[in-house]
Amino acid sequence: MTTVVLFTRDLRVRDNPALAAACRDDYVVPLFVLDPRLLEASPNRTAFLVDSLASLRTELRDRGGDLVLRSGEPVAEALSLAASVGASRIVASADVSAYAGRREARLAAADVAFATYPGVTVVPPGELRPTGGDHYRVFTPYWRAWERASWRPVERAPARVQLPGGLAVGRLPARPTDVSPLLPRGGEDVGQRLLARVGPGDRDALAADETTRLSPYLHFGCVSPLAVATRLRGKADEVVRQLCWRDFFHQVTSAFPAIGTRDYRPGRRSWASGQEDAIEAWRQGRTGVPIVDAGMRQLLAEGWMHNRARMVVASFLTKQLNVDWRIGAAHFLRWLVDGDVANNSGNWQWVAGTGNDTRPNRVLNPLRQAYRFDPTGDYVRRYVPELAEVSGKGVQEPWKLEPPPPDYPPPRIDPVPSRG
Ligand SMILES: Cc1cc2nc3c(=O)[nH]c(=O)nc-3n(C[C@H](O)[C@H](O)[C@H](O)COP(=O)(O)OP(=O)(O)OC[C@H]3O[C@@H](n4cnc5c(N)ncnc54)[C@H](O)[C@@H]3O)c2cc1C
């Protein structure tokens, strides 16, 4: 019996239930389909994807198999490969976005057997339900249920992957070059090394940079969220709680797949229009508010931004400039190496007040945030070279310096929000 494993964002051999199930059959065809439409969305993510595919291919080759690469529309390619190798079924990891939902529905309707397996989240979306609802709308009750839930056992990497003979495996695409200069390298090997180093840290100290930086590895599935949570439970519980946030937004997205385009709670906000210059200044990190600009420039430089900075820049855009969260989310998705619909839109809507926050009107005061989470100004100085020589309070409030620093713009709006 031959099984095609359609890899999507589960690019690993360790704790991959779909791959493990397929390897219990005689022959396995590990497949990844390069969808030209997705490859264009973000050079940063495409580069990370290419690294991750190379690493997955190495892992599969080490076990006697290979990664088969095709280019085109994933469902059509998977079905045509399954037919050409005489596969009796296709397996994949279940996923939550509208795009993934369409893919799974089409495969389920095809002539070949199709099965999905868990692996994209710790607890599968839909497994935990509040009484009288299909998903949790608020984090804390979800967290309580999630903590008590029983988790499936972690799957071992298969010892052997037996590929049928005579298959053209296909070449890896070129890694894009127009990427953020400090973009991390993708792959299961790098993800495993990062995971081995995780310990407790201060997750809000911007300059200390002590969060795990596992997000792109989790996004592409180079590491398994369940394996990470199992390993860190009791050792770094704050990280485990963040993985619950990730699961939370995945179960929201599974129940509300339009999360990337439509307000989860409609009718709460209205947006200012015609602010192209202010939006462009925000994108470039030239708003004149150092903590905001440092975050936005970290995004361009690394394809990643510290969570605390993401909250500050998103609040600034949606609550102080009153710009529609979709404009901010689109810019994030262009650059973020960990960018995904569930976490990105879920968090943007949370900050904008259209999502799952129980206090939708809160506004983060960027100055208070700066003094609290970047008290020495080191985070600002790292990403805003115009302020690299400024010390004291001037690094967070350069408009008060006499004379003001050359080359750095004055703020366009009062940085202190009227509320917050
Ligand atoms: C406006 C905004 C947009 C965001 N967009 C994304 C996105 O597109 N993709 C993404 O993975 N995260 C997103 N986040 C969540 C969070 O900022 C990142 O997951 C985190 O900064 C990644 O760094 P880390 O791996 O060091 O996190 P750690 O603190 O080490 O956390 C471990 C893991 O938990 C998950 N996690 C942490 N915080 C959150 C959170 N608030 N929501 C959901 N999952 C979380 C991530 O998978 C992360 O890798 C966004 C947050 C905000 C405020």
The ligand as an SDF file (V2000), in Angstrom:
LIG
                    3D

 53 58  0  0  0  0  0  0  0  0999 V2000
   -0.4210   42.7030   16.2580 C   0  0  0  0  0  0  0  0  0  0  0  0
    0.1900   41.3330   16.4850 C   0  0  0  0  0  0  0  0  0  0  0  0
    0.4050   40.4780   15.3990 C   0  0  0  0  0  0  0  0  0  0  0  0
    0.9370   39.1990   15.5970 C   0  0  0  0  0  0  0  0  0  0  0  0
    1.1290   38.3820   14.5000 N   0  0  0  0  0  0  0  0  0  0  0  0
    1.6150   37.1200   14.6940 C   0  0  0  0  0  0  0  0  0  0  0  0
    1.7970   36.2420   13.5840 C   0  0  0  0  0  0  0  0  0  0  0  0
    1.4900   36.5550   12.4310 O   0  0  0  0  0  0  0  0  0  0  0  0
    2.3080   34.9970   13.8380 N   0  0  0  0  0  0  0  0  0  0  0  0
    2.6450   34.5910   15.1070 C   0  0  0  0  0  0  0  0  0  0  0  0
    3.1140   33.4630   15.2770 O   0  0  0  0  0  0  0  0  0  0  0  0
    2.4590   35.4040   16.1580 N   0  0  0  0  0  0  0  0  0  0  0  0
    1.9610   36.6470   16.0000 C   0  0  0  0  0  0  0  0  0  0  0  0
    1.7930   37.4690   17.0870 N   0  0  0  0  0  0  0  0  0  0  0  0
    1.9890   36.9170   18.4400 C   0  0  0  0  0  0  0  0  0  0  0  0
    3.3670   37.1090   19.0740 C   0  0  0  0  0  0  0  0  0  0  0  0
    3.7650   38.4410   18.9730 O   0  0  0  0  0  0  0  0  0  0  0  0
    4.4420   36.2060   18.4450 C   0  0  0  0  0  0  0  0  0  0  0  0
    3.9840   34.8800   18.3760 O   0  0  0  0  0  0  0  0  0  0  0  0
    5.7150   36.2390   19.3000 C   0  0  0  0  0  0  0  0  0  0  0  0
    6.2020   37.5490   19.4010 O   0  0  0  0  0  0  0  0  0  0  0  0
    6.7590   35.3310   18.6680 C   0  0  0  0  0  0  0  0  0  0  0  0
    7.9610   35.3930   19.3800 O   0  0  0  0  0  0  0  0  0  0  0  0
    8.4960   34.1600   20.2150 P   0  0  0  0  0  0  0  0  0  0  0  0
    8.4630   32.9360   19.3850 O   0  0  0  0  0  0  0  0  0  0  0  0
    9.8070   34.5410   20.7940 O   0  0  0  0  0  0  0  0  0  0  0  0
    7.3600   34.0570   21.3350 O   0  0  0  0  0  0  0  0  0  0  0  0
    7.3590   33.3530   22.7800 P   0  0  0  0  0  0  0  0  0  0  0  0
    6.9610   34.3850   23.7730 O   0  0  0  0  0  0  0  0  0  0  0  0
    8.5990   32.5990   23.0240 O   0  0  0  0  0  0  0  0  0  0  0  0
    6.1100   32.3660   22.6910 O   0  0  0  0  0  0  0  0  0  0  0  0
    6.2060   31.0210   22.2480 C   0  0  0  0  0  0  0  0  0  0  0  0
    5.2180   30.8050   21.1290 C   0  0  0  0  0  0  0  0  0  0  0  0
    3.8900   31.0370   21.5580 O   0  0  0  0  0  0  0  0  0  0  0  0
    3.1230   31.6150   20.4890 C   0  0  0  0  0  0  0  0  0  0  0  0
    2.6460   32.9500   20.8870 N   0  0  0  0  0  0  0  0  0  0  0  0
    3.2690   33.8480   21.6840 C   0  0  0  0  0  0  0  0  0  0  0  0
    2.4920   34.9430   21.8430 N   0  0  0  0  0  0  0  0  0  0  0  0
    1.3620   34.7330   21.1170 C   0  0  0  0  0  0  0  0  0  0  0  0
    0.1910   35.4930   20.8910 C   0  0  0  0  0  0  0  0  0  0  0  0
   -0.0110   36.7030   21.4310 N   0  0  0  0  0  0  0  0  0  0  0  0
   -0.7410   34.9710   20.0570 N   0  0  0  0  0  0  0  0  0  0  0  0
   -0.5750   33.7600   19.5050 C   0  0  0  0  0  0  0  0  0  0  0  0
    0.5040   32.9930   19.6990 N   0  0  0  0  0  0  0  0  0  0  0  0
    1.4710   33.4700   20.5000 C   0  0  0  0  0  0  0  0  0  0  0  0
    4.0480   31.7220   19.2900 C   0  0  0  0  0  0  0  0  0  0  0  0
    3.8790   30.6020   18.4740 O   0  0  0  0  0  0  0  0  0  0  0  0
    5.4220   31.7320   19.9540 C   0  0  0  0  0  0  0  0  0  0  0  0
    6.4410   31.2650   19.1080 O   0  0  0  0  0  0  0  0  0  0  0  0
    1.2600   38.7670   16.9070 C   0  0  0  0  0  0  0  0  0  0  0  0
    1.0540   39.6410   17.9830 C   0  0  0  0  0  0  0  0  0  0  0  0
    0.5270   40.8950   17.7830 C   0  0  0  0  0  0  0  0  0  0  0  0
    0.2980   41.8040   18.9760 C   0  0  0  0  0  0  0  0  0  0  0  0
  1  2  1  0
  2  3  1  0
  2 52  2  0
  3  4  2  0
  4  5  1  0
  4 50  1  0
  5  6  2  0
  6  7  1  0
  6 13  1  0
  7  8  2  0
  7  9  1  0
  9 10  1  0
 10 11  2  0
 10 12  1  0
 12 13  2  0
 13 14  1  0
 14 15  1  0
 14 50  1  0
 15 16  1  0
 16 17  1  0
 16 18  1  0
 18 19  1  0
 18 20  1  0
 20 21  1  0
 20 22  1  0
 22 23  1  0
 23 24  1  0
 24 25  2  0
 24 26  1  0
 24 27  1  0
 27 28  1  0
 28 29  2  0
 28 30  1  0
 28 31  1  0
 31 32  1  0
 32 33  1  0
 33 34  1  0
 33 48  1  0
 34 35  1  0
 35 36  1  0
 35 46  1  0
 36 37  1  0
 36 45  1  0
 37 38  2  0
 38 39  1  0
 39 40  1  0
 39 45  2  0
 40 41  1  0
 40 42  2  0
 42 43  1  0
 43 44  2  0
 44 45  1  0
 46 47  1  0
 46 48  1  0
 48 49  1  0
 50 51  2  0
 51 52  1  0
 52 53  1  0
M  END
$$$$
